[in-house]
Amino acid sequence: MVTGFSLSSLFGHFRSIYYEVFSFSNKLIKGHCKIWIFQPFYVLASGSLVTFLLAIMCAYLYLFPKFQPVTDSYETPKSSNSVGSCNVFEGKWIQDETYPLYNASDCPFAERGFNCLANGRKDRRYAKWRWKPNNCEIPSFNAREILEKLRGKRIAFVGDSLSRTQWESMICLLMTGVEDKRSVYEINGNKITKRIRFLGVRFSSFNLRIDFYRSVFLVQPGPVPRHAPKRVKSTLKLDQMDHISKEWTDTDVLIFNSGHWWTRTKLFEMGCYFQVGGSLKLGMPTTTAFKAALNTWASWVDTSINTNRTSVFFRTFEASHWSGRNRNSCKVSRRPSLDTKGKDHSSISDTIINVVKKMANPVTVLHVTPMGAFRGDAHVGSWSDNPSVPDCSHWCLPGVPDMWNEILFSYPLSKNGTYLQ
């Protein structure tokens, strides 16, 4: 902001310049201005108007520093290139021929239902897009370096099938840095299935474990209370954490998600209603129940998780691309869209963000909703292990979940503050 002179002050400055001009005119013309006026010309024009004007000009140049207006300078801060200092979820998808980072057919932990190329998809361009934040760069993925920094750690994903997809993606990404693939195995010898509640993969060469717990609501499912109406087949105890939550505490990194099952079709139409204490809440909306469940989760994190050891993340709602009047049509596009068509906002994501803001312990929100909104091209569609049932909710692997993990790896997952990339 520039502070202007008053009119009287301005005349005062010119008056002082006027008097000093005549007292210093010979000095100025012969000294500072003799590069422009030769001595013979000075003799001829010393009384002329030209001399006066030249003297005024030179005097102004000579005296100007004394009368510079006062200014306040505001410099726009330059954006840092480090991921920690910018919003990595504001950006765009760009083509990158170095992608994908792995072949799902070479990864025994990539579920066949998500391996779109193996299931007949011919177009490979969907796998060659990378997320580029507006004001920083996500570090290039280096599997071996990350494995070394995760040595001796335990990571756990908790949530629904979208959480399992990210779990599978992380394992496949890190396996590219392992020489002996046989050293990576499921600790109970289980195959990857949709319904199993626990899966754990060990990278024995690095003493690293990456677990998945299926807990789609995060809170405890319950039986039918006594004297409940016939339409009640089961309940969700909104004030109690899932009983397997006791297995989540001994971890170095926890990544949660929830939201896709909080719908009328997956709750009320299946006879599942909400319960708080011993009271059934038959008229409670799903949005209210979801917030109540999240508050129970937040209280559990604040009281049960040692955040001096454990880094906690919560991934927001992932955009789906169902269309049609009843949202039952699945048409996978060929390229990312230029317009999110409102899919970059979600009330579920807003609830997650608002609950986390009020927590005592630090939790990082992985706000993936906006970046997924562009990717109508990256869903499983009809290229699954059951092509008769199109899928515009889940993502192909390799694909969008890989980018979630690249972003996750860019955070300081160890409590000494070092970044994994």
N, C-alpha and C positions, 0 to 999 in steps of 0.2 A: 504494500500500500504506500502510495506517495503522498507526503504531506505538502500541500501547496503553500506559497508565500501569500501574505496579505498585500493589498495594493499599496499601503503606506510603506510597508517594509520593502517592497519592490522598488519604489521611487527612492527610498533611502539608499539602497544598494547602488542604483545608477548614479545618484548624486555623488556618492563617495568615489565611484569609478571616474566620474567626470573630473573631479578635482585632482585625482591622482594621475589622470591622463596627462594633464598639462604640466605637472611637476616632473613627470618622468618621460615626457615625449621624446626629448633628445636621446635619452638613454635607450629607450625602447626602439626607436627608429634606427639608431646607429648600431645598437646591440642585437636585441632579439629579432628585429625585422630587417636587418641589413641583407639577409639572404634574398629578400624581395626588392629592396630599394637601394640603389647604388648612391654613393655620396654625391655625385653631380646632380642627380635628380632631387635629392634632399634640399640642396641649395636653391634650386629653382622652384620647388613646390612647398617650401617650409611654411608659407602662409596660406596655402591653398586649402580648399575643402577636402581634397584628396588626402592631404597629409592628416587632416583631422580624423577622417574616417578610418584611415589605416591605423592611426594611433589608437583610436577607440577599439578597433579589432584586436590589435596586439595587446592592449591593456587588458581587455576581457580575457584573452587566452592566458595572460600572465597572472591575473587576479582571480580567475574563475574558481580555483580550488577553495577559496575562502567562502564562496557563496553557493556551494553545492546544496541542493535541497536534501532534506533528511529523508531516507527511505528505509522501509522494513523489508528484508528479503525473505521470501518463503520458497524453499527448494523442495520440490516433490521428491519424497524418498524413493530411491531406486529399489526395485524388487530384487530380493535375494534369489540366488539359484538353488538354495538348499530347500529340500522338500519340507522341512520342519517349519519354515517361515512363510509358506503360501498355502492357499486352499487348493490341494491337488485334485479336488472333485469339480473344479470349474475349469473347463477346457474343451477339447474336441478330439475326435478320432482322426488319425492320419494313417495313410497307407505305409506299410513297412515290410519290405520284402524279406527281412530277416525273420519274420514270424511265419508260422508258429514256432514256439520254443521247444516243442517235443512232438513225437508221433504217438497218439493215443494207443495205437495198435501195439506199440512196443512197451507200453506201461501196463503191467498186470493189475493195477489198481484203478484204472479208468473203467468205469462201468460201461458195459456194452451199449446200454440204452442211450448214453451220451456221446458215443463215438460215431458222429454223423457220417464221416467219410467212409468208415467201415460198413455203415448201414446203407450206403448207396448214394450219398450226396455227391454230385459231380462238380458243383461249383465250389472251388477252394478259396475264393477271394475273401469270404467271411472271416477266415482265420488269419488274414494278413493286415489287420488293423491294430494300431497301438494308440493308447490314450495319451494325449499331450496336454498337460496343464497349461493354463494361460501364462503364468508368471514364474515357472520353474521347470526343472526337468526331473523326471523319475529316473533314478540311477539304472544303468543297464544291468540286466539280470546276470548274475555270476553265481551259478549253483554251488561250485566248490567253495567259494569264499563264504557264502551264507552257511553252508554245512559246517564249516570250521567254527563259525561264530555261534552256531546252535549246538555245538558239541556238549553233551551232558544235559541237555534241556528236555522239557516235556511240554508239548503244545496240545491243547484240546479245543476242538470245535464242538459247539453245543447248539442244536437247533433242528431244523427240518431237512428235507431233501436238498434244498438249495445250499444248506451248510455242508451237507455231504459232498455236493459237487465241488465246493471250494476246497474241502479236505482232499478229495481225489486229485484236484488240480495241483495243490501244493506238493503232494507226494510225487506226482509225475514230473513236475518242474525240478524238484530236488534230486530225483533219480538220474537226471542227466549229468550230475556231477559225481555219480558213484560208478566206480570201475567194475566191481563185482556185484551185479544186480541180485545175486542170490543172497547177499547180505542184508537185503531189505525184505521183510516178511511180516505178515499179520501174526500177532503174538499168539493167537489161539487157533491159527490155521483156518480161520473162517473165510469164506468167499464174500465178496461185496454184494450185499443184498439190500433191498429197499426197506425191509421191516426190522432188521436186526438192530438192537438198541445200543450195542457197543461194538466198535471196531478199533483196533489199535495196530499201527504199523511201526516197526522198529527198524531204524537204520543202525545196525549193530556196529559198523565201523566207526560211528560217531556217537554211540550211546545216546541216540536221539529217538524220542518217541513222539508220534503224531497220532492223536486219538480223535475219534468221533463218537459223540453221544447223541442218540436220537431223543430229543425232548421238544416236540413241536410247539408246546404251549409254555414250557419252562416251569409251570406250576403243576401241582399234583392231581392227576386224574383220580376220581373217586367212584365208589359204588352208588347205587340208588339209595337215598335215605329212606327211612321208614315213613310210611304214610304219604309218599310222594305221588303225584298224579301219574297215570299210566303212561303218559307220553314221555316221561323222564326215564331214560335208559341208563344214563351215566351222568356224572357231574365233573366239573372242574373246580377244585378248591383254590379259589383265587388268593387266599391268604396263607397258602402253604407251598413251599418250593417242591419241585419234583424230588422224590425220595432218593434218586441217584445223584443228587447235587453234592452229596458228601464225597463223591469220587472226583469232583472237579477242583477241589481246593488245593491239592498237592501238584500244582502246575506252575510253569513259568510264563506261559501265554495262554489266555482264554479268549476265544472268539465266539460271540453269541449271535444268534439271529432268531427272529420269530415274526409272525404276521400272516403268512399264507394260509394258515388253518383257522384264522379268526374270522370266519364267514358264517353266514346263516346256513349255507348248504352243508358245511362240514361240522356244524354244531347242532343247531336246533332241528334241522331235518333228519339228523342222525340220532336225535333224542338226547343230546348232551346239553345240560344247562349248568348255570353257575351256582356256586355255593360259597358262602362266607361264614365261617364258624359252623354252626349247625343249621343255618338258615338257607333255604333255597331262594335264589333270586330269579324267579321265572320271567320277570319283565325287564331285566337288566339288558340294555343294548350291548352289542359286541364291542363297540368302541369304548364304552365305560368299563367293561370287563377287562379289555386288553390293558387299559391304563392301570387298573387295579393290580393285575398280574405283574406288570412292569414295576410297579411300586414295591411289590413283594420281592421281586428279583433285586431291585436296587437296595432294599434294606438288607437282603442277604449278602450282597457284595460288600456293603459298608461294614457289616459285622463279622463276616466269615472269611474274607479274602485278605491276605497280607499283601497289600500293594507295594510294600518295600521289596517284595520278591516278584509278584505276579503282575504282568501287564494285561489289562482287561480292555477288550474291544467289543463294540456292538455294531453289527452291520445293518444298515437300514433296509427297507423294503425294496425288492428288486422289481423293476418294471416288467410287466408282461405285455404281450401284444395281441391279445384276443380282439376280435372284431365282430361285427354283426349286431343285430338288435339285442340278442340274448348273450352276447359276448361268448359265443361258442364256435366261432369260425377262426381258423388258424391259417393265415397266409404269410409265409415267410418271404421277406423281400430279398432282393439281390444285393443291395447296398445299404449302409447306414442311412437313416433319414436325415434330412436337413432340419426338420421341425419335430420337436418332441411331442407336439399335440397334447400338451398338458400332462404327459406321463412323467415329467421331471418333478412333479409334486405328489406327495402321498400323505394322507392323514395319519397313516400308521408310522411313517418316518417322522412326521412332526411330533407325534406322541413320544417316540423313542428319544428324540433330541431334547424335548422339554423335560422328560424324566431324568435324563442323564445330567442336565444342567443343575439339578437340585441335589445331586448326590454329594456325599462327603468325600468319598474316595474318587481318585481320578479314573475316568473311563473315556476312551477315545472312540468317537462315533465314526465309523466308516460309511460316509454318506454316499452310497453308490447309486442311489435312485436316479439322479440326473444323468449320469454317464450311461446307464443302461437304457434310458429312454430313447436313445438314438438307434439302438441295435435290434430293430425288428428283423434283421437279416441273420442273427446269430442264434436263434432258437432251434430246438431239436426238430420242430415241425413233424413231418412224417418219417424222418430218418432216425427212428428209434428201434428198439427191439420189439416194438408193437406198433407197426406203421398204420394200423387201422384206427389208432387213437392219436390224432395230431396233438402236438404239445407246443404251445406258445408261452409257457411259463419257464421251463428249464432251458439251460444253455448247452450248446454243443461243447465238447472238449476235443481238442484245445479250443479256447475261445475267451469269452468275457471274464469268467472267474479267474483266469490266469492273471488278468490285469488287477483284479482285487488283491491277489497275493503279491504281485510286484509292488503295489502301493503299501501293503502291509509290511513287506520286507524293508521298505524305505523308512519305517518308523524305528525309533530306538527300542527294540524289543528286550534288550538286556538292561538291568537296572543300574549298570555303570554308565548309562547314557550313550553308549556307542551305537552307531547305526549298523545295520546288517549289510548294507551295500554302500 
